[in-house]
Amino acid sequence: IALAHSDSLSRYTPQPDKPKVGSSWRINFSRVEKKGAINWVWSPQIVWNPTAQRYAGEVNMHLPDAWGYVVFGDATGALPGRSVAASWRDPSWPARHAAACVYYAAKAFQQKMGRPPNSQEEVQQEDLLEGADLAGDLEIAFAAVAGGSPSWAPALVRAGGWLATLNEDRSMAVQEL
């Protein structure tokens, strides 16, 4: 598939860098047919369901944490070091995945308790992460929000040498520690 970066990147402020060999983007494509009766996506939409304590497939294009990856190769499709794209793994995945699971767990906690969680311990006491495939060095913090009882406390998740921050609309930023 060919995408004109001049068309897609021009819509963002600040302007993102053009893709480099070895870089990746999260992306998804969806096709809806027969007035919504058929919804096809190119990558599985699997997310953590904290109340069922299992992963579940969702038919929902608006779950960016479940989107697939596009990895950019050179003209021959190779990555740096001549490795093939199929061998590529997102090094920030432990933190990204944990942050997404925490997002769903925090939303379930809020629905049950009428307020966002204040700590990792509160989420764990409700068994909302029980069964999730999370990194062993996981640390979760919920940022305090000034002005009383917020509808959502931003989550900060450390795992696998990365820090992921996640806000109420699932917007995630990840950085290497």
C-alpha positions as CSV (number, residue, x, y, z in Angstrom):
1,I,0.0,0.0,0.0
2,A,1.3,3.5,-0.8
3,L,0.6,6.4,1.5
4,A,1.7,9.9,0.6
5,H,3.4,11.3,3.7
6,S,2.8,14.9,2.4
7,D,-0.9,14.3,2.7
8,S,-0.9,12.5,6.0
9,L,1.8,14.4,7.9
10,S,0.7,17.9,6.9
11,R,-2.4,17.5,9.3
12,Y,-0.3,17.4,12.5
13,T,1.1,20.2,14.6
14,P,4.0,20.1,15.3
15,Q,5.1,18.5,12.1
16,P,6.3,14.9,12.8
17,D,9.5,13.6,11.2
18,K,9.2,11.6,8.1
19,P,9.6,7.9,8.8
20,K,13.1,6.5,9.0
21,V,14.3,3.0,8.3
22,G,13.7,1.0,11.4
23,S,11.0,3.3,12.8
24,S,7.4,2.3,13.4
25,W,3.9,3.7,13.6
26,R,0.8,2.3,15.2
27,I,-1.9,2.1,12.5
28,N,-5.1,0.4,11.7
29,F,-7.4,0.0,8.8
30,S,-11.1,-0.8,8.9
31,R,-13.7,-1.6,6.3
32,V,-17.4,-1.5,7.2
33,E,-19.9,-3.0,4.9
34,K,-23.6,-3.7,4.7
35,K,-24.5,-0.7,6.9
36,G,-22.3,-1.9,9.7
37,A,-23.2,-5.6,9.6
38,I,-19.7,-6.4,8.6
39,N,-16.7,-4.7,10.2
40,W,-13.3,-5.9,9.0
41,V,-9.9,-4.8,10.5
42,W,-6.4,-5.8,9.4
43,S,-5.1,-6.5,12.8
44,P,-6.8,-8.2,15.8
45,Q,-8.5,-5.8,18.2
46,I,-7.6,-7.6,21.4
47,V,-7.6,-5.7,24.7
48,W,-7.6,-6.4,28.5
49,N,-11.1,-6.9,30.0
50,P,-10.5,-6.4,33.7
51,T,-13.9,-7.5,34.9
52,A,-13.7,-10.8,33.0
53,Q,-9.9,-11.1,33.9
54,R,-9.0,-12.1,30.4
55,Y,-8.1,-10.6,27.0
56,A,-11.1,-10.2,24.7
57,G,-11.6,-9.3,21.0
58,E,-13.4,-6.1,20.4
59,V,-15.0,-4.8,17.2
60,N,-14.0,-1.2,17.7
61,M,-11.7,0.9,15.5
62,H,-11.2,3.4,18.3
63,L,-8.8,1.4,20.4
64,P,-5.4,2.7,19.4
65,D,-3.7,0.4,22.0
66,A,-4.9,-2.5,20.0
67,W,-3.7,-1.3,16.6
68,G,-1.0,-3.1,14.6
69,Y,2.4,-1.7,13.6
70,V,3.8,-0.5,10.3
71,V,7.6,-0.9,10.4
72,F,9.6,1.1,7.8
73,G,12.3,-0.7,5.9
74,D,14.7,0.4,3.2
75,A,14.1,-0.1,-0.6
76,T,14.5,-3.8,-0.2
77,G,12.3,-4.0,2.9
78,A,15.3,-4.6,5.3
79,L,15.7,-3.0,8.7
80,P,19.0,-1.7,10.1
81,G,21.5,-4.6,10.4
82,R,19.8,-6.3,7.4
83,S,17.2,-7.9,9.7
84,V,13.7,-8.6,8.3
85,A,10.7,-6.7,9.4
86,A,9.0,-9.8,10.7
87,S,11.6,-10.1,13.4
88,W,11.0,-6.6,14.7
89,R,9.5,-6.2,18.2
90,D,8.5,-2.9,19.8
91,P,11.1,-2.4,22.6
92,S,8.5,-0.2,24.5
93,W,5.9,-2.9,24.4
94,P,6.0,-3.9,28.1
95,A,5.2,-0.3,29.2
96,R,2.7,0.3,26.3
97,H,0.8,-2.9,27.0
98,A,0.8,-2.4,30.8
99,A,-0.4,1.2,30.4
100,A,-3.3,0.0,28.2
101,C,-4.2,-2.7,30.8
102,V,-4.0,-0.1,33.6
103,Y,-6.3,2.2,31.5
104,Y,-9.0,-0.5,31.3
105,A,-8.5,-1.5,34.9
106,A,-8.8,2.1,36.1
107,K,-12.0,2.6,34.1
108,A,-13.5,-0.5,35.6
109,F,-12.4,0.7,39.1
110,Q,-14.0,4.1,38.5
111,Q,-17.2,2.5,37.3
112,K,-17.4,0.3,40.4
113,M,-16.2,2.8,43.0
114,G,-17.5,6.1,41.5
115,R,-14.0,7.6,41.5
116,P,-10.7,7.0,39.8
117,P,-8.1,4.8,41.7
118,N,-5.5,6.6,43.8
119,S,-2.8,3.8,43.7
120,Q,-1.6,0.6,42.2
121,E,-2.7,-1.2,45.4
122,E,-6.3,-0.1,45.0
123,V,-6.4,-1.6,41.4
124,Q,-4.7,-4.8,42.6
125,Q,-7.1,-5.2,45.6
126,E,-10.0,-5.3,43.2
127,D,-8.1,-7.9,41.1
128,L,-8.5,-5.8,38.0
129,L,-5.1,-6.7,36.6
130,E,-5.2,-10.4,37.8
131,G,-4.4,-12.5,34.8
132,A,-3.0,-9.7,32.6
133,D,0.4,-10.6,31.0
134,L,2.4,-7.8,32.6
135,A,6.1,-7.1,33.0
136,G,7.6,-8.3,36.3
137,D,9.1,-4.8,37.1
138,L,5.7,-3.0,36.7
139,E,5.2,0.2,38.7
140,I,1.9,2.2,38.4
141,A,1.2,5.7,39.7
142,F,-1.8,7.9,39.3
143,A,-1.0,11.5,39.1
144,A,-2.8,13.9,41.4
145,V,-5.1,16.4,39.8
146,A,-5.6,19.7,41.4
147,G,-9.1,21.0,42.2
148,G,-10.9,18.1,44.0
149,S,-12.1,14.8,42.7
150,P,-11.2,14.3,39.1
151,S,-13.1,12.1,36.7
152,W,-9.7,10.6,35.7
153,A,-6.3,10.6,37.2
154,P,-3.5,10.3,34.5
155,A,-1.7,7.0,34.8
156,L,2.1,6.7,34.7
157,V,3.4,3.2,34.1
158,R,7.0,2.0,34.3
159,A,7.9,-1.4,32.8
160,G,10.8,-2.9,30.9
161,G,13.0,0.3,31.1
162,W,10.2,2.5,29.6
163,L,7.7,5.0,31.0
164,A,4.3,5.3,29.5
165,T,1.8,8.1,30.4
166,L,-1.8,7.7,29.5
167,N,-4.7,10.2,29.8
168,E,-8.4,9.8,29.8
169,D,-8.8,9.6,26.0
170,R,-6.2,6.8,25.8
171,S,-3.6,9.2,24.4
172,M,-0.3,7.6,25.3
173,A,3.3,8.9,25.4
174,V,6.2,6.6,25.9
175,Q,9.8,7.3,26.6
176,E,12.9,5.3,27.4
177,L,14.2,5.6,30.9
